[in-house]
């Protein structure tokens, strides 16, 4: 079972946005997907509560910040949303579970350096194990110098940039209804789905 962890110790970078949309992607493929949330804010948990009955099912993964347990056996795919400030034993326990780690990162010098130690540790873990790590640029235009600087920085760590997601209200409006990009007619979110192609390809590998 692939377990995808979305993590960055910095707050407000889009972890819940990525987690819920990854879960929505897996659900659209017909998988038995579970979504866990160990962030005290429980944004992903709220998204699950808001999810309409007509949408493809995403099951809750009953997990807590103090007890990191494996997902239920009936699940085929699992996604875990993590809190800001993830470190210490919780970070290590989460990495033991993970097959893939997605790190949302905004292309500002402040965000990059605020997560430098975390990215260094992930790069070391990746080299020492089979853990697959990818970066997603959040609220970024790939044509900008900032996007180039982001790619240059993480490239030096040996971590791939899976894609760049633009700053759009689509994510906000869909989240308020418990939905993801993959729950609505593709024509409504065509530009955003194009930006997700690299991420989806990586998730499917």
N, C-alpha and C positions, 0 to 999 in steps of 0.2 A: 504493500500500500504506500503510495507516495504521500509524504507529509510535508506540506509547504508552510514554512514559517516566515512571517513578515515582521521584520525587526529593524529598529533604529533607536538608539538610546535618547535621541532628541525628540521632543514632543512637537506635534503640529506639522508633521512632514507628509502625512497622507497614508499612514499604515492601515487604518480602517477602510479607507477607500480602496486600497489595493486588495486587502483581505476579502472584502465582500464581493468584489468583482472577480477575483480568482475563484471564489466559491460559486458564483453565478456561472462562470465559464464551465467549470466541471459539471455543474448541474445540467447545463444545456446539453452536454454530451451524453447525458443519461446515467452518469455515475451516482453511486450512493455516497454523497459528500457530507462531511460534518465540518462545522465551523466552531472553533473554540476561541475564547476571548479571556485573556488573563490581565487585561488592562482594567484598572479600577473604574474608569469612566464607562466601560461596557458599551462602547459605540457599536461594535459588531453584534453584541448581544441584543441591543435595541433594534438593529437592522433586522435581525431574525424575528423579533416580535412584530415588527411592522410588515413583514413579508406576507403578501396576500395568498390565500389558499389556492388561487388559480395558477400561481407561479410554480415553476419546478421546485421540488422540495430540496431544501438545505436543512439538514438535521443539526440540532445543537450538540456540541461536544462538551459534556459536563466536565469542566476542568477549573481549577482555581489557581490563584497566584501562589498559594502555599503548598499545593499538591499537584505536581506535574505528572499526569498519568497518560498512558497511551490511549489513542482513540478506540472506540468500540470495534469489536471484531467484524461486525457486519458492514462497516464502512469500507469503501474502496479507495476513497480519496479524502484527505484531511487538510484543513487550513487553520493556522493558528495566528491570531492577532495578539501582539505583545505590547507591553506598556513602555512609556518613556522611562529612561533610567534602568533598563534591563542590564543587569550585571551580576557578578558573583555566582553563587550556586544555581540561581534560577536560569541565568544565561547558559551555564554549562549543561543543566538538565534539559533545557529546550534544544540545545544543539545535539544532544544525544538522540533526541526524537527525530530531528529533521533529516530529510533527504535533500531538500532544497531550501535556500534562504533568499528571500527577496528583500533588498534594502532600498526603500524609497529615499531619495536624496534630492534636495533642492540645490540648484546650481549657484549658490552664493558662497563666498569665501567663508562666511561665518558658519554655515551649515556643514560645509566640507570639513573644516577643521574641528568642529564640535564632535564630529563622528570619526575622526582620524584613528584614534586608539581602537575603537570598535571595529573599523574596517581592517586595520592591521591584524587584529586578533582573528577575524573571519578569514583573512587571506592565509594566515598561518594554519588555521584549522582545515581550510580547503586543501592546502598542499599536503597536510598530514593524513587526510582521510578522503573518503569519496563524496564529501559534502559538496553540493553544487550551489554556488553563490552567484547572484546577479544583481545589478544595480538598475533601478528605474529612476530616471530624471523626472521630477514632479514639477508641474507648473512651469514648463520650460518650452521655449521655441528652439527646435534643433538647429535652426539656421543662425543662431546667435553665437557670439564669442563666449558667452557664459556656458553654453552647451559644449563648446569645444574644450573649454577649461575643465569642465566636469569629466569629459571623456579622457582627457590627458591625465588628470589626477588618478582616476580609478584604473586607467590602463597601466599606470606605473605600479599598481598593486597586483596586477594580473587578474583583475576582476572585470567581466564584461558589462557593458551598458546594454540592457535588453531593449530599451526604448525610452522615448520621451513623451510624457503625457502633458497635454496643454492645460491651461487654466480655463476651465469651462464650467458653467452652471449645470451642465448635464449630470455630473456626478452628484451634486447637491440635491437636485430635484428628484433623481431616481432613488437616492438613499432615503429620502424622506418618505418614500412609499415602499421601502423594503425591496427595492429592485436593483439590478445591475445593468450594465450595457447590454448584456447577453439575454435579457428578458424582454426586450422591446424590438419592434421592427427595425432591422438593420439600417434602413434608409433614414431613420430618425437620428442615428448616431454614427453615420458612416465614417466621418472623419476620425472619430474617437476609436472606432473598431480598427481602422487602418493603423493607428498608433499602437494598438494592442497586438498586432500580428507577431512581432518579434517575441513578445512576452509569451503568447500562446504557443508558439513554436518551441520555446524553451521549456514550458510546462509539460509539453507532450513528449519531450525527449526522455 
